[in-house]
């Protein structure tokens, strides 16, 4: 029986996408891990890998097709020993999440994860292995290696028990859930698994009165714009924000930056934003209570500083993540940030490059914005809004002087971080920005 290749869910918010390009044609032979198509989602353009081997029997969705629903059958794969006659009368109806696995690993929404779980009393399929080798997709192996997940302990849900990306992510997500359970009080019921984000309302209900508007051009909302609107509305309605602002003098930092760039190797040019990321990550190390995520069961205090950095792209913005920024130097942060920003603007970020993050930075200083307050990106507890450095009059030793000053505002989820903790973080951040040499130690 031909294997269904399904439209995968390549981001947690994806319900449909555009099949941008087929990289194979009918009759081509593919193996596990081969890239077979490019899919445009609400976040980026991503490659889809095959999770099984066989021959492309029939392509059902043509290139450029928009609004292709997740789990819709986009092609049929002939397995070994099958020929074109097997396609006659083949079932091409959309599969449920509990049916045949899609031909790509992808992060699923929480609903999909629960539906694809084994029925009660039924043992999940064990990962198939050859000798000591666990049968897993290349993407699953790469993520497992990066995140330190033992594939031998992961139960596979792919074809014939193959471990795919969603299985590795499920294994990763179980770790914070266990920590939340141990942190909950003994009188509380069993700890709930922390959700990636609050559930979005079914519809915005926003129907403004357009009476009296002048002539206008209607620009349809993209999938990305809809997701941004929904999540930001959600954050402002459900997250109790408060704000803390400090003014940081930049003259020492600018002088240090100039010296570093003069001595740096070819291709390395450290920016003020790189110093900001470095300072934020060190401040989070010193004030770990600010590096936290809210769940109903417990506050999850993260041990690694994964900094999400807002990058403007056509039609919206996206937040690529500098993983373990607290363990990286300025040159490494600078090189990685440039690469991620370039991929973001080209729409080529992989899900693991923009999902997650424990703390966000949004810098509008390059646009001349003096000061602003950013909206928190759930489930994170804080986001730092960075303004432009400008010359201002300051008082030093009782006399007026001129200094380059940058205003930074921390937006804080009061459920996670109290005022004193936020103030302590901002004091550490200011100290680091004004004494940049301490970041190099």
C-alpha positions in Angstrom: 0.0 0.0 0.0 1.5 3.4 -1.0 2.7 5.6 1.9 1.0 8.9 2.3 3.3 11.9 2.4 1.4 14.6 4.4 1.6 18.3 4.8 3.7 18.6 8.0 3.2 21.1 10.8 6.5 22.9 10.8 5.8 25.4 13.6 3.5 25.2 16.7 1.1 27.8 15.2 0.9 26.3 11.7 -2.5 25.1 10.5 -1.8 25.5 6.8 1.0 26.4 4.5 2.2 27.0 0.9 3.9 24.2 -1.0 6.6 26.4 -2.5 8.7 23.9 -4.4 9.0 20.2 -5.1 12.7 19.1 -5.2 11.7 15.6 -6.5 9.5 14.5 -9.3 7.3 11.4 -9.9 9.4 8.3 -10.4 12.3 9.6 -8.3 13.7 7.3 -5.7 14.2 8.9 -2.2 15.8 7.7 1.0 15.3 8.6 4.6 16.7 12.1 5.2 16.4 13.3 1.5 15.0 16.8 1.1 11.9 16.5 -1.0 10.1 19.8 -0.8 10.1 23.4 0.5 7.2 24.6 2.5 6.4 28.2 3.4 4.9 28.6 6.9 3.8 31.5 9.0 7.4 31.7 10.2 9.8 30.9 7.4 10.5 28.7 4.3 11.7 25.3 5.4 12.9 22.1 3.8 11.0 18.9 4.3 12.9 15.6 4.7 11.6 12.1 3.8 11.3 9.7 6.8 11.0 6.6 4.6 12.6 5.2 1.5 10.8 4.4 -1.7 9.8 5.9 -5.1 7.6 9.0 -5.6 4.5 7.5 -7.1 2.2 10.5 -7.5 2.4 14.2 -6.6 -1.1 15.4 -5.5 -0.4 19.0 -4.6 1.4 21.1 -7.2 4.1 23.7 -6.6 2.8 27.1 -5.5 -0.4 25.8 -3.9 -1.5 28.0 -1.0 -3.6 27.2 2.0 -2.6 23.5 2.1 -3.9 22.2 5.4 -1.7 20.4 7.8 -2.0 16.6 7.4 -3.4 16.9 3.9 -1.9 14.2 1.5 0.5 16.0 -0.8 2.1 12.9 -2.5 2.1 9.1 -2.5 5.3 7.0 -2.0 5.6 3.6 -3.4 7.5 1.2 -1.2 9.8 -1.6 -2.2 8.1 -4.1 -4.6 5.2 -1.7 -5.5 4.6 -0.3 -8.9 2.2 2.2 -10.4 -0.7 -0.2 -10.3 -0.7 0.2 -6.5 -1.8 3.8 -6.9 -5.2 2.7 -8.4 -7.8 3.4 -5.8 -5.2 4.5 -3.2 -6.7 6.4 -0.2 -5.7 10.1 -0.5 -8.0 11.4 2.2 -6.4 13.7 4.9 -4.9 11.6 7.7 -5.5 12.2 11.4 -2.5 12.8 13.6 -2.9 9.3 14.9 -2.7 7.8 11.4 0.2 7.5 9.0 3.2 9.6 10.0 4.0 12.7 7.8 7.1 12.6 5.7 8.8 15.3 7.8 9.5 15.7 11.4 8.1 18.9 12.9 7.1 20.4 16.2 3.4 19.7 16.7 0.8 21.7 18.6 0.0 20.3 22.0 -3.3 19.0 20.6 -1.4 17.0 18.0 0.9 15.5 20.6 -2.0 14.3 22.7 -3.8 12.8 19.8 -0.8 10.9 18.5 -0.1 9.3 21.9 -0.8 5.6 22.1 -4.3 4.5 23.3 -4.7 3.7 26.9 -3.4 0.1 27.6 -1.6 0.0 24.3 2.2 0.0 24.4 3.9 2.6 22.2 6.0 1.4 19.3 9.6 0.9 20.3 12.3 2.5 18.1 13.4 0.0 15.5 17.1 -0.6 15.5 19.6 -2.5 13.6 22.1 -4.0 16.1 22.9 -1.2 18.5 21.8 1.5 16.1 18.4 3.2 16.8 16.4 3.8 13.7 15.8 7.6 13.6 15.6 10.4 11.0 18.7 12.5 10.4 16.9 15.6 11.8 15.9 13.8 15.0 19.5 12.6 15.4 20.9 16.1 15.0 18.5 17.6 17.6 19.1 14.8 20.0 22.9 15.3 19.7 22.5 19.1 20.3 20.2 18.7 23.3 21.8 15.7 24.9 18.9 13.4 24.4 19.6 9.6 24.5 17.8 8.2 21.4 17.9 4.7 22.9 15.4 5.9 25.5 13.0 7.7 23.1 9.9 5.8 21.8 9.4 6.2 18.1 6.1 7.2 16.5 7.3 7.2 12.9 6.9 4.4 10.3 7.9 1.1 11.7 8.8 2.7 15.0 11.3 5.2 13.6 12.2 8.1 16.0 11.3 11.4 14.4 11.6 15.0 15.5 8.4 15.2 17.5 9.5 12.2 19.6 12.7 13.9 20.5 10.8 17.1 21.3 8.4 15.2 23.5 11.4 13.7 25.4 12.9 17.1 25.8 9.6 18.7 27.1 9.2 15.9 29.7 12.2 17.2 31.5 10.8 20.6 32.5 7.5 18.9 33.3 9.3 16.7 35.8 11.0 19.7 37.4 7.6 21.5 37.7 6.1 18.5 39.4 8.8 18.4 42.0 8.5 22.1 42.6 4.8 22.0 43.2 3.5 21.9 46.8 2.6 18.6 48.3 -1.0 19.6 48.7 -1.4 20.5 45.0 -2.8 17.9 42.5 -0.5 16.2 40.0 1.6 18.8 38.2 0.4 19.8 34.8 2.7 19.7 31.9 3.7 23.3 31.1 2.3 24.5 27.8 4.5 26.2 25.3 2.2 29.2 25.4 -1.3 30.2 26.5 -4.0 28.9 24.2 -5.1 31.5 21.7 -8.7 32.5 21.3 -10.6 31.0 18.4 -11.1 34.3 16.8 -10.1 37.9 17.5 -13.6 39.3 17.3 -12.1 42.5 16.0 -14.6 44.2 13.6 -13.9 47.9 13.6 -16.4 50.5 12.2 -14.9 51.6 8.9 -17.5 54.3 8.3 -15.9 57.5 7.0 -12.5 56.0 6.0 -11.0 57.6 2.8 -10.1 55.4 -0.2 -7.8 52.6 0.9 -5.9 49.6 -0.5 -6.8 46.3 1.2 -3.7 44.2 2.1 -4.7 40.7 3.2 -3.2 39.6 6.5 -0.5 37.0 6.1 -0.3 33.9 8.3 2.7 35.5 10.1 0.8 38.8 10.7 -2.2 36.8 12.1 0.0 34.9 14.5 1.7 38.1 15.7 -1.6 39.8 16.3 -3.0 36.9 18.2 0.0 36.3 20.4 0.6 40.0 21.3 -3.1 40.5 22.1 -2.9 37.3 24.2 0.2 38.6 26.0 -1.2 42.0 26.9 -4.5 40.6 28.0 -3.3 37.6 30.0 0.2 38.6 31.3 0.5 41.2 34.1 3.2 43.5 32.7 5.2 46.0 34.7 8.2 48.1 33.5 11.6 49.1 34.8 13.9 51.6 33.0 17.5 52.5 33.5 19.9 54.9 31.6 23.2 53.4 30.7 26.3 55.5 29.8 27.9 54.1 26.7 31.2 56.0 26.2 33.4 53.2 27.7 31.5 50.5 25.7 31.9 52.5 22.4 35.6 52.9 23.1 36.1 49.2 23.9 34.1 48.2 20.8 36.3 50.4 18.6 39.4 48.7 20.0 38.1 45.2 19.7 37.0 45.8 16.0 40.4 47.2 15.1 42.0 44.0 16.5 39.4 41.5 15.5 39.9 39.0 12.7 38.5 39.3 9.2 34.7 39.1 9.1 34.2 39.9 12.8 32.7 43.2 13.7 31.1 43.5 17.2 28.0 45.7 17.4 26.5 47.4 20.4 23.7 44.9 20.2 26.2 42.1 20.7 27.4 43.8 23.9 23.7 44.0 25.0 23.1 40.3 24.4 26.3 39.4 26.3 25.5 41.8 29.2 21.9 40.4 29.4 23.1 36.8 29.5 25.7 37.5 32.2 23.1 39.5 34.3 20.8 36.5 34.0 23.6 34.3 35.3 24.0 36.6 38.3 20.2 36.9 38.8 18.9 33.5 37.8 15.4 34.3 39.2 14.9 36.6 36.2 15.6 33.7 33.7 12.3 32.0 34.4 9.1 30.8 32.7 5.6 30.7 34.2 3.4 27.6 34.4 0.3 27.0 36.7 2.2 24.2 38.5 5.5 26.0 39.1 7.9 28.6 38.0 10.6 27.0 35.8 13.9 28.7 36.5 16.1 28.0 33.4 19.7 27.0 33.9 20.9 28.1 30.4 20.6 31.6 29.0 18.9 31.3 25.6 18.5 34.8 24.3 15.7 35.5 21.7 16.6 38.5 19.6 13.8 40.3 17.6 14.7 40.7 13.9 12.4 42.6 11.5 11.6 40.8 8.3 9.2 41.4 5.4 5.6 41.2 6.8 6.5 41.0 10.5 9.3 39.9 12.8 10.8 36.7 14.2 13.1 36.0 17.2 16.1 33.7 16.4 17.7 32.3 19.5 21.3 32.6 20.7 21.6 29.3 22.6 23.6 29.3 25.8 24.6 33.0 25.3 26.0 33.1 28.8 28.7 30.6 27.7 29.7 32.5 24.6 32.1 35.4 24.0 31.4 38.6 22.1 33.0 37.3 18.8 31.0 34.1 18.9 27.7 35.9 19.7 28.4 38.4 16.9 29.1 35.8 14.3 26.1 33.7 15.3 23.8 36.7 15.4 24.7 37.8 11.9 24.2 34.3 10.5 20.8 33.9 12.2 19.6 37.4 11.2 20.6 36.7 7.5 18.7 33.4 7.5 15.7 35.1 9.2 15.5 37.8 6.4 15.8 35.1 3.8 13.1 33.0 5.5 15.5 30.1 5.9 15.5 29.6 9.7 14.9 26.1 11.0 12.4 25.6 13.8 15.1 24.9 16.3 16.7 28.2 15.5 13.7 30.3 16.5 11.7 28.2 18.9 12.2 28.4 22.7 14.3 31.1 24.3 14.3 32.1 28.0 14.7 35.9 27.6 14.1 38.4 24.8 16.0 41.5 23.5 14.3 44.0 21.2 16.6 46.8 20.0 15.2 49.8 18.0 18.2 52.0 18.7 19.4 51.8 15.1 16.1 53.5 14.1 16.7 56.4 16.4 14.0 55.4 19.0 15.0 56.9 22.3 12.9 54.7 24.6 10.1 52.2 24.3 8.4 49.3 26.2 8.2 45.9 24.5 5.4 43.3 24.8 6.5 40.0 26.6 6.9 36.9 24.4 5.1 34.1 26.4 6.0 31.9 28.1 9.2 34.0 28.8 9.1 36.2 31.9 11.0 39.2 30.5 11.9 41.2 27.4 14.5 44.0 27.3 13.7 47.0 25.0 16.9 48.9 24.0 16.8 52.5 22.7 19.3 54.6 20.8 22.6 55.9 22.4 22.5 59.7 22.3 24.5 62.5 23.8 22.8 63.9 26.9 23.6 66.3 29.7 24.5 64.3 32.9 25.7 65.3 36.3 29.2 64.0 37.4 30.8 65.0 40.7 28.3 67.8 41.0 29.0 69.3 37.6 27.3 69.1 34.3 29.0 66.9 31.6 28.1 65.3 28.3 27.8 61.5 28.0 26.4 59.1 25.5 23.4 57.5 27.2 21.1 54.6 26.2 17.7 54.0 27.8 16.7 50.4 28.4 13.3 49.2 29.6 12.6 45.8 31.0 9.0 44.5 30.6 8.4 41.9 33.3 5.7 39.3 33.9 4.8 39.9 37.5 3.7 36.3 38.0 7.3 35.2 37.4 9.5 38.0 38.4 8.9 40.4 41.3 9.9 44.1 41.3 13.0 43.6 43.4 14.3 40.8 41.2 13.7 42.9 38.1 15.5 45.8 39.7 18.5 43.6 40.7 18.7 42.3 37.1 18.7 45.9 35.7 21.4 47.0 38.1 23.6 44.1 37.0 22.9 44.9 33.3 23.7 48.6 33.8 27.0 47.8 35.6 28.1 45.5 32.8 27.2 48.0 30.0 29.1 50.8 31.8 32.1 48.6 32.5 32.4 46.5 29.3 35.8 45.1 30.2 34.1 43.0 32.9 32.3 41.2 30.1 35.6 40.1 28.6 36.8 38.3 31.8 
